[in-house]
Amino acid sequence: MAKKKRPKMTPEEHARRDETQRTVRERIASHAKAREEDERRSKQQR
């Protein structure tokens, strides 16, 4: 099966994608931090 050729992105599309990727990375990091804090709290309560 042939790969689809992606259309060239405009500078605005690149900027929007970069911003979206940055916010996604921040969200993932904040969720990981919250999960660690929850684990730490549950261990302290035991």
Secondary structure in CASP SS format (residue, H / E / C, confidence):
PFRMAT SS
TARGET T0000
AUTHOR 0000-0000-0000
METHOD secondary structure of the structure
MODEL  1
M C 1.00
A C 1.00
K C 1.00
K C 1.00
K C 1.00
R C 1.00
P C 1.00
K C 1.00
M C 1.00
T C 1.00
P H 1.00
E H 1.00
E H 1.00
H H 1.00
A H 1.00
R H 1.00
R H 1.00
D H 1.00
E H 1.00
T H 1.00
Q H 1.00
R H 1.00
T H 1.00
V H 1.00
R H 1.00
E H 1.00
R H 1.00
I H 1.00
A H 1.00
S H 1.00
H H 1.00
A H 1.00
K H 1.00
A H 1.00
R H 1.00
E H 1.00
E H 1.00
D H 1.00
E H 1.00
R H 1.00
R H 1.00
S H 1.00
K H 1.00
Q H 1.00
Q H 1.00
R C 1.00
END
